[in-house]
Amino acid sequence: MQVWDAIQSKRAIREFRDVALADEHIERILNAGRRSQSSKNSQPWHFIAVQDKARLLQLAETGAGMGHVAGCALCVVIVVPTENERTLWHFFDSGQSAAYMQLAATEIGIGSCLGTIYEPDLAGEILGIPAGFQTRLVISFGYPADQAAASKPLSAGGRRLFDDVVHWETW
């Protein structure tokens, strides 16, 4: 699969088959995030790869609309340093690592969905995150429960039109 094909076919998958991911697929996904670019090559992230079903259920309770975490085969929790003068860049860089992981997963037929942690202190307790670090972002991964729906073309109303988004030279 070409990168452009992955970008065009990527969609949020919230329901997964109850099948473990192959170890080499997990490593590929995590390495994609590790290799993503970051501001000043700071690489501020740590990834916690969660597969334990009980822990996934607990994590699903730390944010609204995170039921997909409870049913996934792998949840990657992105952890960055706590708030400081680089916080905005840390979150931007985390978003890039998340995108790289999701595109790598799409290429090998694994679905994914982003989730937002609303209770970071609780997530920190569940995961044993040390002082000086925080998490707000998770990505659930797994083989799509409905493969046919996962590979359907995106609907026409799924994205804003090019000319509504792109401005040339000035607004």
Summary of the structure (lengths in Angstrom):
residues: 171
radius of gyration: 16.6
end to end distance: 35.1
largest distance: 51.7
contacts: 489
relative contact order: 0.22
helix: 43%
strand: 19%
